[in-house]
C-alpha cells in the first residue's frame, strides 16, 4: 500500500509500505493492504511504519528506527485517511 505523511512544513514521507500503526483517539490501530476505508483523528503518540523505508536526508532527524524493520515518527496530533490502498497521514 502507498503511504504519504504530510506535516505543515513539508511531505515527510511518501512510498510503498507493508503496514502502518497509528495512535487513534480511541486507541492504537494498524492498517494493512486492502484495509476498509477509514478516516480518523490521531492523538499524541508514535506512527509505526513497517517495510523497507528510504527517507530523504532532510527529514531523517524526525524519524527513528524501531525493531523488526519498523520506522517510527512521533506526532502531537493529526488525521488519517485510508482509501483504495492509499494512506494519507496529516501530522502535526
N, C-alpha and C positions, 0 to 999 in steps of 0.2 A: 504494500500500500504506500501511498505517497503522503509525506508529512511536510507541512510548512509551519514554521514557528516565526511569528511576527511580533516585534516589540514596537513601542512608539518611535524608537530611533532607527530601526532597520529590520530587515529579514535576517533572523539569526541562523536559520537552517531551512533547507528545502532539499528533499531527496527521498529515495525509497528506504523503508524501514520494515522490520518484522512485526513489531508491536510498539504501542505507546501506553504508558500508565500515567494517569494524571490525578491530582488531588481535588476531586469534586467537592462541592459544598456539602454533600451528603455522604462523603467517604471516597476513598481512592477507588478508581476503576480502570480497567485495561481494555484496549481495543486491539483486535487482531484483524487480519484481512477478512473482507466480507461482513464486517460488523453492521448491524442495523443502523440506519441514520439516527443521529443524536445531536442535540445542542445542549450544552450545559455550562453553568458558571463554575469557575475554579477558585479555590481559596489558596492561601499561602501554603507552600509545600514544594515538592520536587516532581518535575516531569521526568519520567524514566523512559528512555528510548532504547529499544533493542534492535540490533542489526549492525552492519558494517557502516559506521558513520564517518564521513570525512567532513571536517569543519573548516571553514575559511579561517585564515590566520587572524583576521581582525576580530573574530568573536570567540576564539578558543578559550580566552580567560573567563568567559561566562559559564562554561561547561566543565564538569569533572567526570572522570571515568569511574564507573561502578564495577561490580563484579559480573562475570559471565557476559562479556561483550555488550554492556549497557553504558549509556552516556546519560549523565544527569544534568538537569538545569533547574536551579532554584527560581521560584516565581513568588510574587506577592499576591497576585490575583490574576484573573483572566477569563477567557471564554474559549470553548472548544466546539467545533462543528465537525461531524464526520458524515460524509455522503459519497456514495459511489467510489469507495476505497481511497478517498482523499480526506486527510485530516488537516484542519487549519486550527492552530492554537494562537490566539491573540493574548500575549502575555505581558504583564506589567512587572 
